[in-house]
Amino acid sequence: MAAEPKPSRRVKRKRRRKPREEIVDYVVEIDGWDWGYSFSLNMERQPIDPYHEFRHLQIKGRLLTPTGLKTDRAEISLLPSSDLEEERRKELTPIALGSLSLGPDCVLGNIGIPWDALTPILQMLIAGRFRFVLMRGTRFRHRSAKLNSLRLETRLTEDDPLPER
């Protein structure tokens, strides 16, 4: 008599979850800034708008946190966008506010801001009031990080991440 094979039990395999990305605070002490503006005819084949307007605010400074990167220089570009106006942005489903990339000489950032925020930011920079850029996002992975928040401040408070001295 042949032994009947035992019925096999299916083993449920647990799905491996993607590990949660670690959130890091990036703090830049502002030591300079530059602003550029261009206005031209839109030369695309099927332009949405007959004109092309570009505003670009670049903030430069020393990266205070996190420490341990190959460089402590940072250049953060704030790019005003009409798509981020309050009424228009309600339809968006963003995955990040902007990004940081780690270059050989500095950390480069590109962050979209609402079009109407540019004027008060420029006024505060011209007056020399803004001293810090505070950003929060993922830890650098493959030389880039996603940002989910941006603040420009006149001073740091005890709640802000301070560099270890």
Buried (B, 14 or more C-beta within 10 A) or exposed (E): EEEEEEEEEEEEEEEEEEEEEEEBBBBBBBEEBEBEEEEEEEEEEEEEEEEEEEBBBBBBBBBBBBEEBEEBBBBBBBBBBEEBEEEEBEEEEEEEBBBBBBEEEBBBBBBBBBBEBBEEBBEBBEEEEBBBBBBBBBEBEEEEBBBBBBEBBEEBEEEBBEBEE
